[in-house]
Amino acid sequence: MLALLITAAAPAAVEATTDPDPAVAIYDGSVTLRLPEGWREIPPNVLEYFTLRTAEATGGRTAESYQYGFRPGDPDLEFSLPQVLIQIREEGRISYGHFQRLPPPADVAAQPASPLTDHRGSLLRELQLTGVTFDRERFCLRVDSVMELSIEGRVVVRSASFLTERGLLTLHCYELEERIAATAPVFEQIIDSVRFDDRIAYRPRLTDLWSSRHTAVALFALAALLAAAALVARRRLRAEA
């Protein structure tokens, strides 16, 4: 069933063009973004159900919540690819100096306490961090990952975490690896269209330059991966029930 849903959504993503309609406002109107033609907002109840089920599947270990989501096709489906999930974290302003000197992806994966090692197992055949970069102009942490899931196969996750005066706003973009070449430009259009108003737009400070730690990178880089792993776990538990 999942394969049919994924396949049905593919043409809309590949052929998508920027919608001429006004930008979509989120986060109490403080953020706007433009969606491809044919993409629709995922209802809050679907996002809430997704969060509860993933938390249940992992015994409460993974309870990532998403405030907004968008995908082509039927927005009421529990899960289908491609899709973009948006996560808002209001945990206080983060100094961009933390991300000025990023470690290579291999070093993040090799850390003893890394979520990459903690969640690899029968559900995740392979979990690879392929890129970690920081866009100084937009104050955006970009993380690229590839997961080989026991059911869906290889899934690419493109995450973009924008620093704000309140914390982070992250877009998690999911697509099957075999389709990412066609869908990646669509994801980039969405990410490039994100705009912040003065209420939360990140304002760099001189003191930010004094921070060069990158220990927070592993914490922010893998939220999308853990959510996808939890989804697979939930499906397996339901299948075995």
CYANA upper distance limits for C-alpha pairs under 8 A (distance plus 0.5 A):
  1 MET  CA      5 LEU  CA      6.93
  2 LEU  CA      6 ILE  CA      6.66
  2 LEU  CA     80 SER  CA      7.61
  3 ALA  CA      7 THR  CA      6.58
  3 ALA  CA    152 GLU  CA      8.22
  4 LEU  CA      8 ALA  CA      6.54
  5 LEU  CA      9 ALA  CA      6.89
  5 LEU  CA     80 SER  CA      6.37
  5 LEU  CA     81 LEU  CA      8.16
  6 ILE  CA     10 ALA  CA      7.01
  6 ILE  CA     80 SER  CA      5.79
  6 ILE  CA     81 LEU  CA      5.54
  6 ILE  CA     82 PRO  CA      7.81
  8 ALA  CA     73 GLY  CA      8.37
  9 ALA  CA     13 ALA  CA      7.30
  9 ALA  CA     72 PRO  CA      6.57
  9 ALA  CA     73 GLY  CA      6.31
  9 ALA  CA     80 SER  CA      7.87
  9 ALA  CA     81 LEU  CA      7.09
  9 ALA  CA     82 PRO  CA      7.48
 10 ALA  CA     14 VAL  CA      6.84
 10 ALA  CA     81 LEU  CA      7.96
 10 ALA  CA     82 PRO  CA      7.60
 11 PRO  CA     15 GLU  CA      6.54
 12 ALA  CA     16 ALA  CA      6.34
 12 ALA  CA     38 GLY  CA      7.16
 12 ALA  CA     39 TRP  CA      8.46
 12 ALA  CA     72 PRO  CA      6.43
 12 ALA  CA     73 GLY  CA      7.77
 13 ALA  CA     36 PRO  CA      8.44
 13 ALA  CA     72 PRO  CA      6.90
 13 ALA  CA     82 PRO  CA      7.49
 13 ALA  CA    183 THR  CA      6.70
 13 ALA  CA    186 VAL  CA      7.68
 14 VAL  CA    182 ALA  CA      6.09
 14 VAL  CA    183 THR  CA      5.98
 14 VAL  CA    186 VAL  CA      8.04
 16 ALA  CA     36 PRO  CA      5.80
 16 ALA  CA     37 GLU  CA      6.09
 16 ALA  CA     38 GLY  CA      7.63
 16 ALA  CA    186 VAL  CA      7.46
 17 THR  CA     36 PRO  CA      5.61
 17 THR  CA     37 GLU  CA      6.14
 17 THR  CA    186 VAL  CA      8.15
 18 THR  CA     34 ARG  CA      7.53
 18 THR  CA     35 LEU  CA      6.78
 18 THR  CA     36 PRO  CA      5.00
 18 THR  CA     37 GLU  CA      6.43
 18 THR  CA    189 GLN  CA      8.07
 19 ASP  CA     34 ARG  CA      7.41
 19 ASP  CA     35 LEU  CA      6.52
 19 ASP  CA     36 PRO  CA      5.66
 19 ASP  CA     37 GLU  CA      5.14
 22 PRO  CA     34 ARG  CA      7.99
 23 ALA  CA     32 THR  CA      6.31
 23 ALA  CA     33 LEU  CA      5.82
 23 ALA  CA     34 ARG  CA      5.25
 23 ALA  CA     35 LEU  CA      8.04
 24 VAL  CA     32 THR  CA      5.85
 24 VAL  CA     33 LEU  CA      5.87
 24 VAL  CA     34 ARG  CA      6.45
 24 VAL  CA     35 LEU  CA      7.97
 25 ALA  CA     29 GLY  CA      5.53
 25 ALA  CA     30 SER  CA      7.74
 25 ALA  CA     31 VAL  CA      6.28
 25 ALA  CA     32 THR  CA      4.91
 25 ALA  CA     33 LEU  CA      7.25
 26 ILE  CA     30 SER  CA      7.13
 26 ILE  CA     31 VAL  CA      5.85
 26 ILE  CA     32 THR  CA      6.53
 26 ILE  CA     68 TYR  CA      8.46
 27 TYR  CA     31 VAL  CA      6.34
 30 SER  CA    196 PHE  CA      6.34
 30 SER  CA    197 ASP  CA      5.76
 30 SER  CA    198 ASP  CA      8.39
 30 SER  CA    199 ARG  CA      7.22
 30 SER  CA    200 ILE  CA      7.44
 31 VAL  CA    194 VAL  CA      7.46
 31 VAL  CA    195 ARG  CA      6.12
 31 VAL  CA    196 PHE  CA      5.16
 31 VAL  CA    197 ASP  CA      6.92
 32 THR  CA    193 SER  CA      8.17
 32 THR  CA    194 VAL  CA      6.20
 32 THR  CA    195 ARG  CA      5.79
 32 THR  CA    196 PHE  CA      7.19
 33 LEU  CA    190 ILE  CA      7.08
 33 LEU  CA    191 ILE  CA      8.27
 33 LEU  CA    193 SER  CA      5.56
 33 LEU  CA    194 VAL  CA      4.98
 33 LEU  CA    195 ARG  CA      6.91
 34 ARG  CA    189 GLN  CA      8.40
 34 ARG  CA    190 ILE  CA      6.45
 34 ARG  CA    193 SER  CA      6.15
 34 ARG  CA    194 VAL  CA      7.81
 35 LEU  CA     39 TRP  CA      6.82
 35 LEU  CA    190 ILE  CA      6.54
 36 PRO  CA    186 VAL  CA      7.66
 36 PRO  CA    190 ILE  CA      8.05
 38 GLY  CA     72 PRO  CA      6.10
 38 GLY  CA     73 GLY  CA      7.56
 39 TRP  CA     70 PHE  CA      6.82
 39 TRP  CA     71 ARG  CA      5.54
 39 TRP  CA     72 PRO  CA      4.57
 39 TRP  CA     73 GLY  CA      7.27
 40 ARG  CA     70 PHE  CA      5.94
 40 ARG  CA     71 ARG  CA      6.14
 40 ARG  CA     72 PRO  CA      6.52
 40 ARG  CA     73 GLY  CA      7.77
 40 ARG  CA     74 ASP  CA      8.31
 40 ARG  CA     75 PRO  CA      6.69
 41 GLU  CA     68 TYR  CA      7.89
 41 GLU  CA     69 GLY  CA      6.29
 41 GLU  CA     70 PHE  CA      4.96
 41 GLU  CA     71 ARG  CA      7.23
 41 GLU  CA     75 PRO  CA      6.79
 42 ILE  CA     46 VAL  CA      7.15
 42 ILE  CA     47 LEU  CA      7.49
 42 ILE  CA     68 TYR  CA      7.43
 42 ILE  CA     69 GLY  CA      5.53
 42 ILE  CA     70 PHE  CA      5.87
 42 ILE  CA     71 ARG  CA      7.61
 42 ILE  CA     75 PRO  CA      5.22
 42 ILE  CA     76 ASP  CA      6.94
 43 PRO  CA     47 LEU  CA      7.14
 43 PRO  CA     69 GLY  CA      8.32
 43 PRO  CA     75 PRO  CA      7.37
 43 PRO  CA     76 ASP  CA      7.24
 44 PRO  CA     48 GLU  CA      6.58
 44 PRO  CA     67 GLN  CA      7.88
 44 PRO  CA     68 TYR  CA      7.73
 45 ASN  CA     49 TYR  CA      6.54
 46 VAL  CA     50 PHE  CA      6.62
 46 VAL  CA     76 ASP  CA      6.99
 46 VAL  CA     77 LEU  CA      8.06
 46 VAL  CA     78 GLU  CA      6.70
 47 LEU  CA     51 THR  CA      6.75
 47 LEU  CA     65 SER  CA      8.23
 47 LEU  CA     66 TYR  CA      6.87
 47 LEU  CA     67 GLN  CA      7.86
 47 LEU  CA     68 TYR  CA      7.94
 47 LEU  CA     69 GLY  CA      7.90
 47 LEU  CA     78 GLU  CA      8.49
 48 GLU  CA     52 LEU  CA      6.75
 48 GLU  CA     65 SER  CA      7.92
 48 GLU  CA     66 TYR  CA      8.23
 49 TYR  CA     53 ARG  CA      6.59
 49 TYR  CA     78 GLU  CA      8.41
 50 PHE  CA     54 THR  CA      6.66
 50 PHE  CA     78 GLU  CA      7.19
 51 THR  CA     55 ALA  CA      6.72
 51 THR  CA     63 ALA  CA      6.65
 51 THR  CA     64 GLU  CA      6.82
 51 THR  CA     65 SER  CA      6.02
 51 THR  CA     66 TYR  CA      7.96
 52 LEU  CA     56 GLU  CA      6.66
 52 LEU  CA     63 ALA  CA      7.74
 53 ARG  CA     57 ALA  CA      6.61
 53 ARG  CA    231 LEU  CA      8.22
 53 ARG  CA    234 ARG  CA      7.23
 54 THR  CA     58 THR  CA      6.97
 54 THR  CA     62 THR  CA      7.25
 54 THR  CA     63 ALA  CA      7.07
 54 THR  CA    227 ALA  CA      7.40
 54 THR  CA    230 ALA  CA      5.47
 54 THR  CA    231 LEU  CA      6.01
 54 THR  CA    233 ALA  CA      8.31
 54 THR  CA    234 ARG  CA      6.73
 55 ALA  CA     59 GLY  CA      6.71
 55 ALA  CA     60 GLY  CA      5.12
 55 ALA  CA     61 ARG  CA      7.04
 55 ALA  CA     62 THR  CA      5.68
 55 ALA  CA     63 ALA  CA      5.15
 55 ALA  CA     64 GLU  CA      8.25
 55 ALA  CA    230 ALA  CA      7.76
 56 GLU  CA     60 GLY  CA      6.30
 56 GLU  CA    234 ARG  CA      7.96
 57 ALA  CA    230 ALA  CA      6.62
 57 ALA  CA    231 LEU  CA      7.98
 57 ALA  CA    233 ALA  CA      6.20
 57 ALA  CA    234 ARG  CA      4.99
 57 ALA  CA    237 LEU  CA      7.65
 58 THR  CA     62 THR  CA      6.51
 58 THR  CA    230 ALA  CA      6.54
 58 THR  CA    233 ALA  CA      7.50
 58 THR  CA    234 ARG  CA      8.10
 62 THR  CA    226 LEU  CA      7.26
 62 THR  CA    227 ALA  CA      7.38
 62 THR  CA    230 ALA  CA      7.37
 63 ALA  CA    227 ALA  CA      8.28
 64 GLU  CA    223 ALA  CA      7.65
 64 GLU  CA    227 ALA  CA      6.91
 65 SER  CA     87 GLN  CA      7.30
 66 TYR  CA     85 LEU  CA      6.85
 66 TYR  CA     86 ILE  CA      6.13
 66 TYR  CA     87 GLN  CA      5.22
 66 TYR  CA     88 ILE  CA      7.75
 67 GLN  CA     85 LEU  CA      8.38
 67 GLN  CA     86 ILE  CA      6.52
 67 GLN  CA     87 GLN  CA      6.22
 67 GLN  CA     88 ILE  CA      7.18
 68 TYR  CA     85 LEU  CA      6.49
 68 TYR  CA     86 ILE  CA      5.50
 68 TYR  CA     87 GLN  CA      7.56
 69 GLY  CA     83 GLN  CA      7.80
 69 GLY  CA     84 VAL  CA      6.07
 69 GLY  CA     85 LEU  CA      4.76
 69 GLY  CA     86 ILE  CA      6.28
 70 PHE  CA     75 PRO  CA      7.89
 70 PHE  CA     83 GLN  CA      6.33
 70 PHE  CA     84 VAL  CA      5.78
 70 PHE  CA     85 LEU  CA      7.04
 71 ARG  CA     75 PRO  CA      7.03
 71 ARG  CA     80 SER  CA      8.43
 71 ARG  CA     81 LEU  CA      8.07
 71 ARG  CA     82 PRO  CA      6.89
 71 ARG  CA     83 GLN  CA      4.97
 71 ARG  CA     84 VAL  CA      6.88
 72 PRO  CA     82 PRO  CA      7.95
 72 PRO  CA     83 GLN  CA      7.85
 81 LEU  CA    174 TYR  CA      6.93
 81 LEU  CA    175 GLU  CA      6.06
 81 LEU  CA    176 LEU  CA      7.72
 82 PRO  CA    173 CYS  CA      7.89
 82 PRO  CA    174 TYR  CA      5.95
 82 PRO  CA    175 GLU  CA      5.21
 82 PRO  CA    176 LEU  CA      8.02
 82 PRO  CA    183 THR  CA      8.44
 83 GLN  CA    173 CYS  CA      6.48
 83 GLN  CA    174 TYR  CA      6.03
 83 GLN  CA    175 GLU  CA      7.63
 84 VAL  CA    171 LEU  CA      6.94
 84 VAL  CA    172 HIS  CA      5.98
 84 VAL  CA    173 CYS  CA      4.99
 84 VAL  CA    174 TYR  CA      6.88
 85 LEU  CA    171 LEU  CA      6.33
 85 LEU  CA    172 HIS  CA      5.66
 85 LEU  CA    173 CYS  CA      7.14
 86 ILE  CA    169 LEU  CA      7.66
 86 ILE  CA    170 THR  CA      6.10
 86 ILE  CA    171 LEU  CA      5.14
 86 ILE  CA    172 HIS  CA      6.77
 87 GLN  CA    169 LEU  CA      6.35
 87 GLN  CA    170 THR  CA      5.61
 87 GLN  CA    171 LEU  CA      7.05
 87 GLN  CA    172 HIS  CA      8.39
 88 ILE  CA    167 GLY  CA      8.38
 88 ILE  CA    168 LEU  CA      6.49
 88 ILE  CA    169 LEU  CA      5.18
 88 ILE  CA    170 THR  CA      6.96
 89 ARG  CA    166 ARG  CA      8.27
 89 ARG  CA    167 GLY  CA      6.12
 89 ARG  CA    168 LEU  CA      5.62
 89 ARG  CA    169 LEU  CA      6.87
 90 GLU  CA    166 ARG  CA      5.65
 90 GLU  CA    167 GLY  CA      5.23
 90 GLU  CA    168 LEU  CA      7.14
 91 GLU  CA    166 ARG  CA      7.10
 91 GLU  CA    167 GLY  CA      5.81
 91 GLU  CA    168 LEU  CA      8.41
 92 GLY  CA    165 GLU  CA      7.71
 92 GLY  CA    166 ARG  CA      5.39
 92 GLY  CA    167 GLY  CA      5.29
 93 ARG  CA    163 LEU  CA      8.13
 93 ARG  CA    164 THR  CA      7.10
 93 ARG  CA    165 GLU  CA      5.56
 93 ARG  CA    166 ARG  CA      5.51
 93 ARG  CA    167 GLY  CA      5.23
 94 ILE  CA     98 HIS  CA      8.42
 94 ILE  CA    163 LEU  CA      7.44
 94 ILE  CA    164 THR  CA      8.38
 94 ILE  CA    165 GLU  CA      8.32
 94 ILE  CA    167 GLY  CA      6.70
 95 SER  CA    208 ASP  CA      5.51
 95 SER  CA    211 SER  CA      7.35
 96 TYR  CA    100 GLN  CA      7.36
 96 TYR  CA    139 PHE  CA      7.46
 96 TYR  CA    163 LEU  CA      8.20
 96 TYR  CA    204 PRO  CA      8.10
 96 TYR  CA    208 ASP  CA      6.41
 96 TYR  CA    209 LEU  CA      8.07
 96 TYR  CA    211 SER  CA      8.15
 97 GLY  CA    101 ARG  CA      8.42
 97 GLY  CA    208 ASP  CA      5.57
 97 GLY  CA    209 LEU  CA      5.58
 97 GLY  CA    210 TRP  CA      7.08
 97 GLY  CA    211 SER  CA      5.00
 97 GLY  CA    212 SER  CA      5.52
 97 GLY  CA    213 ARG  CA      7.78
 98 HIS  CA    211 SER  CA      5.95
 98 HIS  CA    212 SER  CA      5.23
 98 HIS  CA    213 ARG  CA      5.21
 98 HIS  CA    214 HIS  CA      5.53
 98 HIS  CA    215 THR  CA      8.33
 98 HIS  CA    216 ALA  CA      7.96
 99 PHE  CA    134 PHE  CA      6.91
 99 PHE  CA    141 LEU  CA      8.10
 99 PHE  CA    212 SER  CA      7.36
 99 PHE  CA    213 ARG  CA      7.74
 99 PHE  CA    214 HIS  CA      6.29
 99 PHE  CA    217 VAL  CA      7.97
100 GLN  CA    134 PHE  CA      7.62
100 GLN  CA    212 SER  CA      6.79
100 GLN  CA    214 HIS  CA      8.48
101 ARG  CA    212 SER  CA      6.89
101 ARG  CA    213 ARG  CA      8.05
101 ARG  CA    214 HIS  CA      7.26
102 LEU  CA    132 VAL  CA      7.76
102 LEU  CA    133 THR  CA      7.64
102 LEU  CA    134 PHE  CA      8.41
102 LEU  CA    214 HIS  CA      6.52
102 LEU  CA    217 VAL  CA      8.25
103 PRO  CA    107 ASP  CA      6.62
103 PRO  CA    108 VAL  CA      7.19
103 PRO  CA    132 VAL  CA      8.46
103 PRO  CA    214 HIS  CA      7.83
104 PRO  CA    108 VAL  CA      7.29
104 PRO  CA    131 GLY  CA      8.36
104 PRO  CA    132 VAL  CA      7.71
105 PRO  CA    109 ALA  CA      6.85
105 PRO  CA    129 LEU  CA      6.14
105 PRO  CA    130 THR  CA      6.70
105 PRO  CA    131 GLY  CA      6.46
105 PRO  CA    132 VAL  CA      6.76
106 ALA  CA    110 ALA  CA      6.63
106 ALA  CA    129 LEU  CA      7.81
107 ASP  CA    111 GLN  CA      7.02
108 VAL  CA    114 SER  CA      7.51
108 VAL  CA    217 VAL  CA      8.42
108 VAL  CA    218 ALA  CA      6.72
109 ALA  CA    114 SER  CA      6.70
109 ALA  CA    116 LEU  CA      6.24
109 ALA  CA    117 THR  CA      7.61
109 ALA  CA    128 GLN  CA      8.29
109 ALA  CA    129 LEU  CA      7.50
110 ALA  CA    114 SER  CA      7.58
110 ALA  CA    117 THR  CA      8.31
112 PRO  CA    117 THR  CA      7.96
113 ALA  CA    117 THR  CA      7.80
113 ALA  CA    118 ASP  CA      7.66
114 SER  CA    118 ASP  CA      6.95
114 SER  CA    218 ALA  CA      7.26
115 PRO  CA    119 HIS  CA      6.43
115 PRO  CA    218 ALA  CA      8.16
115 PRO  CA    222 LEU  CA      7.68
116 LEU  CA    120 ARG  CA      6.90
116 LEU  CA    127 LEU  CA      7.10
116 LEU  CA    128 GLN  CA      8.33
116 LEU  CA    222 LEU  CA      8.22
119 HIS  CA    124 LEU  CA      7.81
119 HIS  CA    226 LEU  CA      8.04
119 HIS  CA    229 ALA  CA      8.33
120 ARG  CA    124 LEU  CA      5.78
120 ARG  CA    125 ARG  CA      7.32
120 ARG  CA    126 GLU  CA      7.34
120 ARG  CA    127 LEU  CA      7.32
121 GLY  CA    125 ARG  CA      6.75
122 SER  CA    150 SER  CA      7.79
123 LEU  CA    149 LEU  CA      6.75
123 LEU  CA    150 SER  CA      6.06
123 LEU  CA    229 ALA  CA      7.32
123 LEU  CA    232 VAL  CA      7.22
123 LEU  CA    233 ALA  CA      7.04
124 LEU  CA    147 MET  CA      7.51
124 LEU  CA    148 GLU  CA      6.53
124 LEU  CA    149 LEU  CA      5.46
124 LEU  CA    150 SER  CA      6.64
124 LEU  CA    229 ALA  CA      7.29
125 ARG  CA    147 MET  CA      8.26
125 ARG  CA    148 GLU  CA      5.96
125 ARG  CA    149 LEU  CA      6.45
125 ARG  CA    150 SER  CA      6.82
126 GLU  CA    147 MET  CA      6.27
126 GLU  CA    148 GLU  CA      5.46
126 GLU  CA    149 LEU  CA      7.79
127 LEU  CA    145 SER  CA      8.00
127 LEU  CA    146 VAL  CA      6.56
127 LEU  CA    147 MET  CA      5.08
127 LEU  CA    148 GLU  CA      6.86
128 GLN  CA    145 SER  CA      6.17
128 GLN  CA    146 VAL  CA      5.72
128 GLN  CA    147 MET  CA      6.81
129 LEU  CA    143 VAL  CA      8.15
129 LEU  CA    144 ASP  CA      6.72
129 LEU  CA    145 SER  CA      4.95
129 LEU  CA    146 VAL  CA      7.01
130 THR  CA    143 VAL  CA      8.22
130 THR  CA    144 ASP  CA      5.88
130 THR  CA    145 SER  CA      5.71
130 THR  CA    146 VAL  CA      7.53
131 GLY  CA    142 ARG  CA      8.12
131 GLY  CA    143 VAL  CA      6.06
131 GLY  CA    144 ASP  CA      5.32
131 GLY  CA    145 SER  CA      7.42
132 VAL  CA    141 LEU  CA      7.85
132 VAL  CA    142 ARG  CA      6.21
132 VAL  CA    143 VAL  CA      5.16
132 VAL  CA    144 ASP  CA      7.06
133 THR  CA    141 LEU  CA      6.48
133 THR  CA    142 ARG  CA      5.68
133 THR  CA    143 VAL  CA      7.15
134 PHE  CA    139 PHE  CA      7.47
134 PHE  CA    140 CYS  CA      6.21
134 PHE  CA    141 LEU  CA      5.02
134 PHE  CA    142 ARG  CA      6.48
135 ASP  CA    139 PHE  CA      5.94
135 ASP  CA    140 CYS  CA      5.54
135 ASP  CA    141 LEU  CA      6.86
135 ASP  CA    142 ARG  CA      8.02
136 ARG  CA    140 CYS  CA      7.44
138 ARG  CA    162 PHE  CA      7.91
139 PHE  CA    162 PHE  CA      6.50
139 PHE  CA    163 LEU  CA      6.26
139 PHE  CA    202 TYR  CA      8.02
140 CYS  CA    160 ALA  CA      6.81
140 CYS  CA    161 SER  CA      5.85
140 CYS  CA    162 PHE  CA      4.85
140 CYS  CA    163 LEU  CA      6.67
141 LEU  CA    160 ALA  CA      6.23
141 LEU  CA    161 SER  CA      5.50
141 LEU  CA    162 PHE  CA      6.97
141 LEU  CA    163 LEU  CA      8.49
142 ARG  CA    158 ARG  CA      7.97
142 ARG  CA    159 SER  CA      6.24
142 ARG  CA    160 ALA  CA      5.18
142 ARG  CA    161 SER  CA      6.96
143 VAL  CA    158 ARG  CA      6.61
143 VAL  CA    159 SER  CA      5.63
143 VAL  CA    160 ALA  CA      7.05
143 VAL  CA    221 ALA  CA      6.42
144 ASP  CA    156 VAL  CA      7.98
144 ASP  CA    157 VAL  CA      6.40
144 ASP  CA    158 ARG  CA      5.30
144 ASP  CA    159 SER  CA      6.83
145 SER  CA    156 VAL  CA      6.35
145 SER  CA    157 VAL  CA      5.64
145 SER  CA    158 ARG  CA      7.08
145 SER  CA    225 LEU  CA      8.31
146 VAL  CA    154 ARG  CA      7.12
146 VAL  CA    155 VAL  CA      6.19
146 VAL  CA    156 VAL  CA      5.05
146 VAL  CA    157 VAL  CA      6.67
146 VAL  CA    177 GLU  CA      8.33
147 MET  CA    153 GLY  CA      8.28
147 MET  CA    154 ARG  CA      5.90
147 MET  CA    155 VAL  CA      5.70
147 MET  CA    156 VAL  CA      6.96
147 MET  CA    157 VAL  CA      8.39
147 MET  CA    225 LEU  CA      7.92
148 GLU  CA    152 GLU  CA      8.20
148 GLU  CA    153 GLY  CA      5.64
148 GLU  CA    154 ARG  CA      4.65
148 GLU  CA    155 VAL  CA      6.82
149 LEU  CA    153 GLY  CA      5.35
149 LEU  CA    154 ARG  CA      6.61
149 LEU  CA    155 VAL  CA      7.88
149 LEU  CA    229 ALA  CA      8.13
149 LEU  CA    232 VAL  CA      7.95
150 SER  CA    232 VAL  CA      8.30
151 ILE  CA    232 VAL  CA      7.75
153 GLY  CA    176 LEU  CA      8.22
154 ARG  CA    176 LEU  CA      6.59
154 ARG  CA    177 GLU  CA      6.06
154 ARG  CA    178 GLU  CA      8.47
155 VAL  CA    174 TYR  CA      7.39
155 VAL  CA    175 GLU  CA      6.21
155 VAL  CA    176 LEU  CA      4.91
155 VAL  CA    177 GLU  CA      5.70
156 VAL  CA    174 TYR  CA      6.41
156 VAL  CA    175 GLU  CA      5.93
156 VAL  CA    176 LEU  CA      6.40
156 VAL  CA    177 GLU  CA      5.88
156 VAL  CA    180 ILE  CA      7.60
157 VAL  CA    172 HIS  CA      7.15
157 VAL  CA    173 CYS  CA      6.02
157 VAL  CA    174 TYR  CA      5.34
157 VAL  CA    175 GLU  CA      7.26
157 VAL  CA    224 ALA  CA      7.55
157 VAL  CA    225 LEU  CA      7.95
158 ARG  CA    172 HIS  CA      6.42
158 ARG  CA    173 CYS  CA      5.46
158 ARG  CA    174 TYR  CA      7.17
159 SER  CA    170 THR  CA      7.25
159 SER  CA    171 LEU  CA      6.06
159 SER  CA    172 HIS  CA      4.97
159 SER  CA    173 CYS  CA      6.56
159 SER  CA    221 ALA  CA      8.21
159 SER  CA    224 ALA  CA      7.95
160 ALA  CA    170 THR  CA      5.92
160 ALA  CA    171 LEU  CA      5.72
160 ALA  CA    172 HIS  CA      7.19
160 ALA  CA    191 ILE  CA      7.76
161 SER  CA    168 LEU  CA      6.65
161 SER  CA    169 LEU  CA      6.05
161 SER  CA    170 THR  CA      4.57
161 SER  CA    171 LEU  CA      6.96
162 PHE  CA    168 LEU  CA      6.11
162 PHE  CA    169 LEU  CA      5.69
162 PHE  CA    170 THR  CA      6.62
163 LEU  CA    167 GLY  CA      6.52
163 LEU  CA    168 LEU  CA      5.36
163 LEU  CA    169 LEU  CA      7.18
163 LEU  CA    202 TYR  CA      6.58
164 THR  CA    168 LEU  CA      6.10
164 THR  CA    169 LEU  CA      7.64
164 THR  CA    200 ILE  CA      6.00
164 THR  CA    201 ALA  CA      5.95
164 THR  CA    202 TYR  CA      4.96
164 THR  CA    203 ARG  CA      8.42
165 GLU  CA    200 ILE  CA      5.52
165 GLU  CA    201 ALA  CA      6.68
165 GLU  CA    202 TYR  CA      5.59
165 GLU  CA    203 ARG  CA      7.52
166 ARG  CA    200 ILE  CA      7.03
171 LEU  CA    191 ILE  CA      7.95
172 HIS  CA    224 ALA  CA      6.63
173 CYS  CA    187 PHE  CA      7.19
175 GLU  CA    179 ARG  CA      7.25
175 GLU  CA    180 ILE  CA      6.46
175 GLU  CA    183 THR  CA      7.96
176 LEU  CA    180 ILE  CA      6.68
177 GLU  CA    181 ALA  CA      8.43
179 ARG  CA    183 THR  CA      6.81
180 ILE  CA    184 ALA  CA      5.90
181 ALA  CA    185 PRO  CA      8.30
182 ALA  CA    186 VAL  CA      8.41
183 THR  CA    187 PHE  CA      7.02
184 ALA  CA    188 GLU  CA      6.72
185 PRO  CA    189 GLN  CA      6.69
186 VAL  CA    190 ILE  CA      6.99
187 PHE  CA    191 ILE  CA      6.75
188 GLU  CA    192 ASP  CA      6.36
189 GLN  CA    193 SER  CA      6.64
190 ILE  CA    194 VAL  CA      7.35
196 PHE  CA    200 ILE  CA      7.05
196 PHE  CA    201 ALA  CA      5.68
197 ASP  CA    201 ALA  CA      6.23
204 PRO  CA    208 ASP  CA      7.30
205 ARG  CA    209 LEU  CA      8.20
206 LEU  CA    210 TRP  CA      8.30
207 THR  CA    211 SER  CA      8.00
215 THR  CA    219 LEU  CA      8.49
216 ALA  CA    220 PHE  CA      7.13
217 VAL  CA    221 ALA  CA      6.38
218 ALA  CA    222 LEU  CA      7.12
219 LEU  CA    223 ALA  CA      8.03
222 LEU  CA    226 LEU  CA      6.85
223 ALA  CA    227 ALA  CA      6.90
224 ALA  CA    228 ALA  CA      6.85
225 LEU  CA    229 ALA  CA      6.69
226 LEU  CA    230 ALA  CA      6.63
227 ALA  CA    231 LEU  CA      6.81
228 ALA  CA    232 VAL  CA      7.02
229 ALA  CA    233 ALA  CA      6.82
230 ALA  CA    234 ARG  CA      6.64
231 LEU  CA    235 ARG  CA      6.86
232 VAL  CA    236 ARG  CA      6.76
233 ALA  CA    237 LEU  CA      6.72
234 ARG  CA    238 ARG  CA      6.68
235 ARG  CA    239 ALA  CA      6.59
236 ARG  CA    240 GLU  CA      6.67
237 LEU  CA    241 ALA  CA      6.62
